[in-house]
Amino acid sequence: MKKIILFVFLSAVYFSCTKETDCDSIRSNDFDQIAISAEIINADIHSRTGYTGSSAVWANNDSLGLFCQQSKAAAVNLRFLLSGVGSTPVWTPATPIYWADASTFHKFLGYVPYASGNNDPTAVKLPALTPQNGTINPAKDFLISNNQYATGVQRSGSAVPLNFTHALALIQFDITIGNSITASTVLNNLVLAAGPTDKLINTDGTSTINLSSGAISPSASATTNTITVTPASAPTLSGTAVTLYVLILPGTYTAPTLQLNLTEPVTGAIAVPAKPLATTTFAANTRYTYSVNVTRTALTISTPTITDWTPVSGGNINPGI
């Protein structure tokens, strides 16, 4: 009797597939749904919306945008939401997507943070880089993944591993004061300026990036060539370094300069003359660390230490960056 009931049940499932697409849907749900995993290459902790220094970490409710033209229904800026950080991280798509078949090589492109309206993977909008306060804002720290794009991957029983790298360059200023500056002097802001014809040091939110190559197209309207960094609480300077971070678009600049605006407790504002940096070309996924010593009349700026954003042993850098 049990065999008869089982036969009737399976027959009902079979004959309920009145269209081939219905049967495809059943098979897809069982075997073919695409799952992803995501890592940040060259980060000490693999998460993102929290930072320890310059180390990025994923956090619950982070979301990424995914492109895959080869999937059964093409993924175009499909949003994946992260949950389960601290136990079992899971990236859940807004709409499930499926492998087209077992033999097609599927090519994946991803970016973070997700934004609606990014329907062209060759022209994804970058966030505006102003204002900045000297810490790394995850809404501005733009990450891309193209490690599964050049060759692509075939269907398997495993999640597609997406490796994200930083699309921007990071500048770190470690600032101390000399004996000529009064104790309890605070730093109001710093101004990073490029040459008068440079457009890439800032963006108004309409510059774009090609996810497969990492190439950036600056907006014609992004004409400003300065970034002012104003800490949320003005730090007190001393012989112990105060660290401030600045995100910029990668590129080559004409004589970039740094200016610090200070306030002494008695004499008031000090505008120390601007000083050129020793670097003109800044690469993506790279951190440039400068030691800056301030006197009343001058800045002394070291040659930078240049490293991967957060150096760790091992790991593959995305080939397009």
KOLNU-420319 format. One line per 10 residues: number of its first residue (from 1); their letters; for each residue x, y, z of N, C-alpha, C. Coordinates in steps of 0.001 Angstrom, whole numbers, padded with zeros to 6 digits, m for minus. Example, Ala and Ser with C-alpha at 12.3 -4.5 7.8 and 13.67 -1.06 7.14 Angstrom:
<pts>
1) AS) 013190:m005690:007800:012300:m004500:007800:013200:m003300:007800 ~ 012850:m002250:007080:013670:m001060:007140:012900:000030:007870
</pts>
This chain:
<pts>
1) MKKIILFVFL) 000833:m001207:000000:000000:000000:000000:000864:001251:000000 ~ 001973:001222:000826:002851:002390:000878:003487:002652:m000469 ~ 003837:001542:m001201:004447:001720:m002528:003474:002378:m003481 ~ 002196:002022:m003383:001182:002613:m004265:001038:004099:m003980 ~ 001001:004459:m002695:000871:005881:m002322:002066:006662:m002836 ~ 003291:006142:m002659:004491:006823:m003135:004447:006987:m004642 ~ 004029:005947:m005369:003931:006045:m006827:002952:007120:m007245 ~ 001816:007185:m006577:000810:008201:m006916:001351:009592:m006666 ~ 002104:009773:m005534:002662:011095:m005212:003671:011532:m006269 ~ 004590:010649:m006634:005597:010998:m007629:004967:011259:m008990
11) SAVYFSCTKE) 003913:010499:m009319:003217:010723:m010582:002570:012089:m010597 ~ 002021:012503:m009461:001372:013816:m009380:002388:014925:m009586 ~ 003569:014762:m008968:004615:015769:m009154:005030:015833:m010607 ~ 005201:014652:m011236:005640:014623:m012633:004621:015270:m013548 ~ 003367:014850:m013425:002360:015358:m014353:001952:016793:m014052 ~ 002308:017315:m012841:002007:018727:m012553:002931:019648:m013314 ~ 004043:019128:m013857:004935:019940:m014675:004362:020031:m016072 ~ 003383:020869:m016223:002712:020969:m017517:003561:021708:m018525 ~ 004549:022484:m018039:005448:023195:m018944:006881:022813:m018584 ~ 007744:022825:m019573:009141:022495:m019318:009748:023445:m018301
21) TDCDSIRSND) 009334:024733:m018342:009896:025698:m017398:009524:025359:m015979 ~ 008334:024773:m015765:007942:024383:m014415:008874:023301:m013880 ~ 009162:022295:m014715:010067:021230:m014303:011474:021773:m014075 ~ 011895:022705:m014938:013204:023326:m014761:013284:023993:m013402 ~ 012173:024654:m013004:012158:025357:m011727:012347:024390:m010571 ~ 011684:023230:m010629:011815:022238:m009562:013250:021733:m009497 ~ 013823:021420:m010683:015191:020924:m010688:016156:022000:m010201 ~ 015915:023258:m010597:016800:024343:m010204:016789:024532:m008699 ~ 015593:024521:m008114:015502:024709:m006684:016261:023622:m005936 ~ 016284:022414:m006515:016944:021301:m005851:018458:021322:m006043
31) FDQIAISAEI) 018898:021658:m007256:020296:021433:m007595:021057:022678:m008071 ~ 020408:023639:m008653:021098:024613:m009487:021164:026036:m008951 ~ 020694:026295:m007744:020756:027673:m007264:022197:028074:m007003 ~ 022544:029289:m007435:023901:029808:m007270:024032:030417:m005880 ~ 025044:030005:m005156:025376:030579:m003856:026751:031228:m003951 ~ 027015:032220:m003115:028309:032901:m003130:028890:032935:m001725 ~ 030208:033102:m001663:030897:033486:m000440:031755:034695:m000793 ~ 032196:035453:000210:032938:036680:m000093:034023:036901:000946 ~ 035229:037227:000457:036348:037576:001318:036931:038910:000862 ~ 037525:039637:001811:038251:040864:001471:039732:040513:001480
41) INADIHSRTG) 040362:040591:000328:041773:040242:000227:042615:041368:000822 ~ 043673:040975:001560:044542:041919:002252:043820:042669:003358 ~ 042958:041947:004076:042378:042499:005299:042654:041518:006418 ~ 043021:042027:007581:043337:041149:008703:042099:040413:009191 ~ 040966:041102:009191:039714:040510:009635:038768:040558:008447 ~ 038119:039436:008154:037308:039384:006945:035904:039906:007199 ~ 035782:041183:007489:034487:041828:007596:034655:043271:007176 ~ 033603:044056:007223:033704:045297:006525:033233:046545:007243 ~ 032093:046560:007894:031591:047834:008396:032160:048198:009751 ~ 033066:047382:010271:033855:047811:011403:035306:047903:010953
51) YTGSSAVWAN) 036077:048774:011585:037485:048926:011221:038344:048928:012477 ~ 039457:048226:012425:040517:048365:013409:041694:048954:012652 ~ 041954:050249:012861:042900:050920:011987:042358:050915:010575 ~ 043095:050290:009655:042636:050232:008266:042089:048858:007896 ~ 041961:047953:008881:041474:046604:008605:039956:046596:008521 ~ 039436:046125:007395:037990:046129:007169:037391:044790:007560 ~ 036130:044811:007989:035448:043578:008379:034020:043577:007857 ~ 033527:042393:007433:032117:042281:007072:031277:042390:008333 ~ 030048:042857:008177:029120:042932:009300:027728:042579:008804 ~ 026875:042132:009715:025493:041823:009348:024839:043013:008656
61) NDSLGLFCQQ) 024042:042712:007640:023314:043689:006830:024190:044404:005807 ~ 025471:044031:005685:026228:044482:004517:025552:043917:003271 ~ 025643:044632:002174:025054:044119:000938:025976:044409:m000225 ~ 025971:043490:m001199:026803:043637:m002393:025928:043530:m003627 ~ 026424:044089:m004725:025765:043965:m006012:026501:042954:m006872 ~ 025741:042075:m007563:026348:041002:m008347:025843:041033:m009781 ~ 026771:040782:m010718:026447:040651:m012134:026887:039267:m012606 ~ 026020:038583:m013358:026379:037326:m014016:025446:037143:m015209 ~ 025940:037423:m016391:025121:037351:m017596:024784:035919:m017984 ~ 025579:034953:m017535:025412:033577:m018000:024389:032785:m017177
71) SKAAAVNLRF) 023968:033309:m016036:023004:032568:m015221:021685:032427:m015967 ~ 020845:031502:m015529:019619:031156:m016270:018787:032388:m016571 ~ 018614:033241:m015572:018076:034586:m015796:019186:035524:m015356 ~ 019710:036338:m016275:020917:037118:m016010:020784:037934:m014729 ~ 021825:037883:m013906:021875:038703:m012699:022422:040071:m013075 ~ 021617:041093:m012894:022015:042467:m013213:021855:043301:m011946 ~ 022982:043598:m011314:022981:044358:m010056:022073:043692:m009024 ~ 022205:042382:m008908:021404:041628:m007950:021963:041836:m006545 ~ 021100:042210:m005634:021535:042504:m004268:021610:041229:m003433 ~ 022750:041041:m002754:022928:039976:m001779:023109:040616:m000410
81) LLSGVGSTPV) 022395:040107:000591:022431:040651:001945:023120:039657:002862 ~ 024000:040156:003741:024774:039306:004634:024105:039173:005997 ~ 024044:037954:006494:023568:037697:007852:024404:036571:008442 ~ 024310:036393:009755:024995:035290:010411:026450:035526:010717 ~ 026938:036798:010653:028332:037070:010994:028555:036709:012466 ~ 029639:036007:012745:029916:035557:014095:029549:034111:014309 ~ 028751:033549:013410:028418:032122:013496:028603:031489:012125 ~ 027570:031574:011283:027657:031043:009923:027231:032119:008942 ~ 028181:032863:008354:027808:033938:007424:027091:033395:006194 ~ 026011:034050:005806:025230:033649:004638:024900:034890:003824
91) WTPATPIYWA) 025178:034838:002514:024790:035895:001587:023498:035458:000899 ~ 022424:036203:001118:021117:035833:000588:020720:036783:m000529 ~ 020396:036260:m001732:020026:037141:m002843:018602:037662:m002691 ~ 018362:038859:m003234:016997:039394:m003252:016095:038490:m004074 ~ 016634:037903:m005143:015939:036925:m005977:016912:035796:m006279 ~ 016543:034534:m006042:017472:033436:m006336:017865:033416:m007814 ~ 019088:033040:m008086:019552:032854:m009463:020092:031441:m009603 ~ 020127:030938:m010851:020441:029536:m011092:021471:029396:m012198 ~ 022263:028325:m012095:023203:027983:m013149:022430:027658:m014431 ~ 022943:028118:m015559:022281:027826:m016836:022367:026332:m017146
101) DASTFHKFLG) 023519:025726:m016856:023734:024300:m017074:025044:023945:m016392 ~ 025474:022711:m016569:026677:022242:m015879:027963:022571:m016629 ~ 027871:022930:m017915:029085:023086:m018717:029462:024542:m018995 ~ 028508:025466:m018936:028797:026880:m019237:029679:027494:m018152 ~ 030688:028236:m018584:031508:028985:m017642:030785:030298:m017317 ~ 030433:030482:m016067:029724:031673:m015613:030740:032694:m015083 ~ 030572:033945:m015482:031504:035005:m015098:030809:035956:m014127 ~ 031461:036201:m012976:030851:036979:m011910:031637:038263:m011652 ~ 030898:039355:m011475:031459:040629:m011049:030660:041116:m009848 ~ 031363:041637:m008842:030667:042126:m007661:031241:043444:m007186
111) YVPYASGNND) 030449:044154:m006383:030930:045406:m005791:030214:045639:m004463 ~ 030835:046466:m003620:030294:046861:m002324:030686:048321:m002096 ~ 029819:049171:m001545:028460:048895:m001077:027448:048912:m002234 ~ 026399:048124:m002078:025351:048035:m003100:024626:049371:m003248 ~ 024250:049689:m004484:023404:050857:m004748:022481:050522:m005913 ~ 021227:050872:m005790:020271:050615:m006872:020616:051487:m008070 ~ 020204:051050:m009237:020428:051828:m010456:021719:051506:m011167 ~ 022587:050701:m010563:023844:050315:m011211:023600:049096:m012098 ~ 023118:049329:m013314:022738:048228:m014190:023752:047946:m015286 ~ 024861:048677:m015290:025907:048477:m016286:027211:048200:m015549
121) PTAVKLPALT) 027753:046968:m015620:028975:046661:m014863:030204:047406:m015359 ~ 030122:048031:m016535:031253:048821:m017024:031181:050267:m016554 ~ 030093:050648:m015881:029929:052038:m015457:029144:052099:m014145 ~ 029689:051457:m013116:029071:051491:m011793:029478:052780:m011089 ~ 028524:053472:m010498:028812:054762:m009868:029627:054581:m008590 ~ 030624:055447:m008439:031412:055500:m007216:030776:056486:m006237 ~ 030944:056258:m004948:030385:057204:m003979:031165:058512:m003972 ~ 030519:059577:m003547:031224:060840:m003332:032224:060657:m002201 ~ 033414:061220:m002356:034455:061049:m001346:034469:062163:m000306 ~ 033580:063124:m000418:033477:064154:000608:032087:064086:001214
131) PQNGTINPAK) 031947:064427:002510:033031:064816:003422:033747:063597:003987 ~ 034944:063831:004565:035680:062795:005279:036094:063337:006640 ~ 036217:062418:007624:036542:062865:008984:037805:062222:009539 ~ 038580:061527:008698:039833:060944:009153:039743:059484:009539 ~ 038517:058946:009614:038338:057506:009771:037865:056962:008430 ~ 037861:055622:008292:037455:055031:007024:035961:054748:007071 ~ 035221:055438:006242:033771:055279:006171:033445:054155:005202 ~ 032794:053062:005655:032505:051945:004747:031576:052310:003600 ~ 030829:053413:003734:029976:053850:002632:030802:054456:001499 ~ 032061:054817:001786:032940:055390:000767:034036:054417:000328
141) DFLISNNQYA) 034344:053439:001175:035386:052467:000856:034826:051458:m000144 ~ 035041:051704:m001426:034422:050933:m002499:035261:049700:m002793 ~ 034623:048528:m002786:035292:047254:m003039:034761:046632:m004322 ~ 035635:045943:m005069:035173:045230:m006258:035746:043818:m006276 ~ 035034:042917:m006945:035499:041539:m007135:035388:041178:m008613 ~ 036514:040780:m009210:036499:040283:m010590:037323:039014:m010733 ~ 037603:038350:m009602:038452:037153:m009653:037774:035960:m010319 ~ 036443:035999:m010474:035730:034916:m011156:035183:035400:m012498 ~ 035902:036322:m013141:035393:036901:m014383:036203:036482:m015608 ~ 037517:036565:m015544:038337:036347:m016740:038080:034977:m017364
151) TGVQRSGSAV) 038075:033926:m016551:037837:032566:m017044:036431:032104:m016757 ~ 035915:032469:m015597:034600:032015:m015186:034675:030689:m014451 ~ 033566:030282:m013879:033498:029021:m013144:032279:028235:m013593 ~ 032373:026917:m013476:031250:026046:m013808:030484:025653:m012554 ~ 029294:025116:m012784:028461:024683:m011674:029194:023658:m010816 ~ 029064:023809:m009514:029625:022842:m008580:028743:022834:m007343 ~ 029093:022009:m006410:028321:021963:m005181:028758:022989:m004163 ~ 029696:023865:m004537:030237:024848:m003603:029781:026256:m003965 ~ 029834:027150:m002977:029540:028562:m003229:030637:029161:m004102 ~ 030271:030118:m004934:031239:030816:m005780:032046:031769:m004896
161) PLNFTHALAL) 033385:031595:m004791:034175:032459:m003913:034512:033789:m004596 ~ 034020:034868:m004065:034302:036200:m004586:035350:036869:m003698 ~ 036453:037314:m004301:037512:037997:m003563:037427:039493:m003843 ~ 037191:040274:m002814:037029:041720:m002966:038316:042446:m002595 ~ 038664:043437:m003395:039776:044327:m003081:039287:045764:m003117 ~ 040059:046655:m002494:039700:048063:m002421:039971:048737:m003771 ~ 038966:049410:m004318:039132:050092:m005607:039800:051449:m005445 ~ 039837:051963:m004221:040412:053284:m003965:041812:053145:m003385 ~ 042503:054271:m003273:043795:054333:m002592:043579:054941:m001207 ~ 044372:054490:m000240:044265:054972:001134:045542:055702:001524
171) IQFDITIGNS) 045383:056923:002023:046522:057684:002542:046387:057758:004053 ~ 047476:057444:004741:047509:057506:006206:048522:058561:006619 ~ 048076:059530:007417:048966:060551:007963:049120:060317:009464 ~ 050365:060093:009912:050679:059966:011332:051307:061287:011769 ~ 050574:062102:012531:050912:063508:012761:051401:063726:014194 ~ 052571:064348:014313:053118:064753:015608:053490:066232:015548 ~ 053748:066860:016736:054166:068260:016760:055551:068386:017374 ~ 056260:069455:016952:057574:069764:017494:057472:070673:018707 ~ 058648:071018:019277:058688:071808:020508:058149:073221:020342 ~ 058115:073729:019107:057651:075110:018911:056133:075240:018989
181) ITASTVLNNL) 055428:074137:019024:053967:074155:019106:053559:073941:020565 ~ 052655:074775:021050:052210:074720:022434:051451:073435:022718 ~ 051657:072885:023917:050886:071721:024343:049399:072051:024317 ~ 048560:071040:024084:047096:071174:023994:046626:071810:022689 ~ 047546:071979:021712:047127:072443:020388:046303:071352:019704 ~ 045217:071758:019050:044342:070790:018393:044413:070954:016879 ~ 044105:069866:016186:044050:069868:014720:042600:070064:014284 ~ 042307:071171:013641:040943:071443:013162:040625:070634:011907 ~ 041541:070664:010939:041337:069912:009705:042640:069815:008939 ~ 042651:068935:007967:043751:068900:007008:043160:068997:005616
191) VLAAGPTDKL) 043912:069595:004712:043472:069778:003328:044481:069117:002412 ~ 044003:068154:001623:044828:067498:000619:044423:068074:m000731 ~ 045386:068666:m001422:045076:069358:m002681:045952:068821:m003800 ~ 045382:068741:m004987:046125:068338:m006174:046346:069556:m007062 ~ 046899:069325:m008259:047145:070422:m009177:045853:070996:m009737 ~ 045910:072185:m010328:044699:072873:m010792:043951:072143:m011900 ~ 044620:071258:m012634:043933:070524:m013707:043525:069112:m013289 ~ 043848:068703:m012070:043513:067356:m011599:042043:067260:m011231 ~ 041420:066154:m011602:039999:065943:m011304:039776:064700:m010453 ~ 040784:063869:m010311:040555:062545:m009736:040657:062482:m008221
201) INTDGTSTIN) 041130:063516:m007575:041304:063421:m006140:039971:063489:m005407 ~ 038935:063871:m006096:037611:063978:m005494:036580:063502:m006502 ~ 035386:063223:m006041:034302:062842:m006939:032983:063302:m006355 ~ 032061:063668:m007197:030762:064154:m006721:029712:063050:m006702 ~ 030124:061806:m006882:029176:060701:m006869:028695:060297:m008247 ~ 029251:060895:m009310:028859:060521:m010670:030027:059945:m011476 ~ 031207:059864:m010879:032297:059143:m011529:031974:057653:m011496 ~ 032518:056897:m012453:032150:055479:m012562:033384:054590:m012636 ~ 033154:053290:m012405:034228:052307:m012463:033771:051112:m013293 ~ 034694:050560:m014072:034467:049327:m014822:034874:048169:m013912
211) LSSGAISPSA) 033917:047332:m013516:034210:046299:m012532:035195:045254:m013041 ~ 035192:044971:m014318:036078:043924:m014829:037534:044365:m014873 ~ 037793:045655:m015043:039167:046144:m015171:039609:047001:m014001 ~ 038663:047561:m013257:039002:048503:m012203:039260:049906:m012704 ~ 039116:050136:m014026:039378:051458:m014600:038283:052438:m014192 ~ 038693:053645:m013813:037773:054680:m013343:037631:055769:m014400 ~ 036388:056191:m014638:036102:057307:m015544:035601:058468:m014708 ~ 036403:059525:m014584:035977:060650:m013752:034826:061413:m014388 ~ 033952:061905:m013561:032845:062719:m014036:033351:064067:m014508 ~ 032774:064557:m015584:033148:065878:m016080:032797:066963:m015082
221) SATTNTITVT) 031802:066690:m014232:031374:067713:m013268:032163:067656:m011972 ~ 033037:066638:m011809:033820:066526:m010575:035066:067390:m010686 ~ 034874:068699:m010622:035948:069630:m010931:036803:070012:m009733 ~ 036346:069719:m008524:037140:070109:m007369:038384:069249:m007262 ~ 039470:069827:m006785:040735:069093:m006683:041260:069076:m005248 ~ 040371:069231:m004267:040783:069184:m002870:039840:068288:m002066 ~ 040377:067719:m001001:039577:067018:m000005:039943:067600:001358 ~ 038955:068083:002075:039161:068586:003430:038697:067523:004417 ~ 039580:067141:005314:039281:066130:006319:039113:066828:007665 ~ 037907:066763:008198:037590:067417:009469:037194:066362:010488
231) PASAPTLSGT) 038058:066082:011487:037712:065074:012491:036435:065440:013234 ~ 035674:064410:013606:034433:064641:014347:034713:065345:015666 ~ 035830:065030:016290:036278:065716:017499:037738:066092:017285 ~ 038049:067379:017335:039403:067836:017007:040426:067180:017935 ~ 041375:066405:017388:042352:065715:018245:043423:066672:018764 ~ 043892:066398:019967:045001:067146:020546:046307:066537:020072 ~ 047200:067388:019539:048463:066905:019002:049536:066878:020080 ~ 050486:065939:019913:051579:065799:020871:052730:065095:020179 ~ 053663:064572:020975:054750:063786:020404:054325:062386:020022 ~ 053119:061971:020452:052551:060685:020047:051675:060900:018826
241) AVTLYVLILP) 051861:060087:017813:051204:060333:016524:049687:060220:016621 ~ 049002:061174:016000:047572:061102:015721:047427:060631:014279 ~ 046657:059568:014058:046511:058989:012722:045197:059405:012098 ~ 045267:059944:010885:044083:060280:010094:044204:059617:008735 ~ 043078:059099:008232:043027:058428:006933:042284:059289:005913 ~ 042725:059181:004657:042058:059879:003555:041897:058889:002401 ~ 040670:058757:001893:040407:057947:000701:040461:058846:m000524 ~ 041200:058411:m001548:041238:059146:m002811:041074:058164:m003966 ~ 040698:058695:m005120:040667:057870:m006321:042093:057612:m006777 ~ 042412:056394:m007222:043762:056132:m007724:044028:056947:m008972
251) GTYTAPTLQL) 045279:057316:m009155:045644:058091:m010341:046942:058833:m010115 ~ 047358:059602:m011112:048559:060428:m011031:048136:061879:m010925 ~ 048715:062576:m009948:048328:063953:m009645:049495:064902:m009859 ~ 049143:066152:m010075:050153:067192:m010245:050467:067802:m008883 ~ 051656:067486:m008346:052166:068085:m007107:051135:068127:m005990 ~ 050657:066981:m005498:049721:067001:m004377:050370:067575:m003126 ~ 049600:068350:m002373:050138:069016:m001188:049242:068770:000023 ~ 049834:068908:001202:049124:068762:002466:049214:070056:003248 ~ 048069:070490:003808:048055:071644:004706:047292:071271:005968 ~ 047820:071682:007126:047169:071449:008406:046748:072776:009014
261) NLTEPVTGAI) 045549:072809:009570:045043:074013:010243:044863:073693:011725 ~ 045628:074416:012574:045705:074133:013995:045146:075285:014817 ~ 044818:074997:016068:044439:076036:017019:045205:075822:018314 ~ 046001:076840:018705:046697:076818:019986:045775:077377:021067 ~ 045962:076939:022320:045047:077373:023372:045110:078866:023672 ~ 046244:079525:023388:046374:080948:023724:046384:081816:022478 ~ 047240:081485:021530:047420:082355:020369:046368:082150:019288 ~ 045610:081060:019343:044539:080857:018359:045007:080090:017144 ~ 044415:080411:016005:044610:079622:014790:046029:079741:014258 ~ 046552:078605:013771:047828:078557:013060:047577:077865:011732
271) AVPAKPLATT) 047910:078559:010662:047828:077948:009339:049253:077671:008878 ~ 049706:076453:009116:051062:076076:008719:051119:075988:007198 ~ 052160:076531:006554:052222:076492:005086:052103:075064:004543 ~ 051472:074954:003386:051300:073651:002747:052643:073086:002312 ~ 052714:071744:002247:053953:071067:001863:053631:069980:000846 ~ 054409:069905:m000273:054164:068843:m001260:054442:067458:m000688 ~ 053688:066475:m001175:053977:065083:m000860:055049:064562:m001813 ~ 055715:063500:m001378:056774:062929:m002223:056211:061991:m003278 ~ 054895:061806:m003292:054269:060846:m004197:053303:061568:m005120 ~ 053282:061177:m006384:052298:061740:m007315:051359:060687:m007878
281) TFAANTRYTY) 051760:059419:m007852:050915:058341:m008371:050459:057453:m007226 ~ 049135:057231:m007161:048536:056436:m006094:047749:055295:m006735 ~ 048028:054066:m006299:047428:052877:m006902:046260:052380:m006065 ~ 045332:051682:m006730:044201:051074:m006030:044692:049996:m005068 ~ 043909:049770:m004004:044180:048700:m003031:045544:048870:m002366 ~ 046005:050123:m002267:047333:050399:m001737:047243:051482:m000679 ~ 048042:051324:000382:048071:052297:001471:049412:053025:001466 ~ 049345:054345:001576:050527:055204:001605:050580:055860:002988 ~ 051617:055523:003773:051711:056006:005145:052810:057056:005248 ~ 052425:058265:005678:053361:059371:005836:053481:059742:007312
291) SVNVTRTALT) 054726:059949:007762:054965:060560:009066:055057:062067:008866 ~ 054257:062824:009620:054190:064280:009453:054522:064934:010790 ~ 055552:065761:010814:055884:066532:012015:055617:068003:011754 ~ 054958:068656:012723:054494:070027:012544:055274:070966:013449 ~ 055810:072039:012875:056300:073165:013655:055428:074371:013324 ~ 055730:075479:013973:054892:076669:013747:054979:077166:012314 ~ 056100:076908:011647:056303:077496:010318:056455:076472:009198 ~ 056468:075172:009529:056741:074212:008452:056246:072819:008825 ~ 056013:072020:007772:055734:070596:007914:056943:069812:007419 ~ 057269:068751:008127:058242:067786:007634:057486:066493:007331
301) ISTPTITDWT) 057522:066056:006066:056750:064893:005639:057706:063837:005117 ~ 057603:062631:005636:058512:061562:005241:058182:061042:003850 ~ 059142:060319:003279:058832:059492:002114:057871:058400:002583 ~ 056830:058083:001811:055822:057163:002336:056276:055713:002382 ~ 055726:054993:003333:055778:053542:003308:054598:053069:002474 ~ 054846:052258:001441:053799:051835:000501:053578:050339:000663 ~ 052353:049955:000997:052026:048551:001221:050671:048247:000599 ~ 050346:046919:000535:048963:046565:000279:048114:047212:001363 ~ 046815:047387:001074:045944:048127:001996:046146:047661:003432 ~ 046007:046368:003658:046363:045779:004944:047176:044542:004650
311) PVSGGNINPG) 048510:044609:004817:049344:043501:004366:049141:042247:005203 ~ 048944:041124:004522:048913:039812:005159:049671:038859:004255 ~ 050055:037697:004783:050737:036724:003930:049709:035948:003127 ~ 050054:035660:001872:049148:034889:001006:048082:035769:000401 ~ 047161:035134:m000344:046054:035853:m000951:046373:036288:m002366 ~ 045373:036259:m003215:045554:036645:m004611:044883:037979:m004861 ~ 045585:038890:m005454:045000:040174:m005826:044187:039986:m007091 ~ 043034:040646:m007182:042217:040538:m008386:043039:040957:m009604 ~ 042994:040194:m010669:043858:040476:m011817:043550:041772:m012527 ~ 042320:042287:m012416:041977:043496:m013161:042346:044773:m012475
321) I) 042863:044705:m011252:043138:045930:m010490:044623:046226:m010514
</pts>
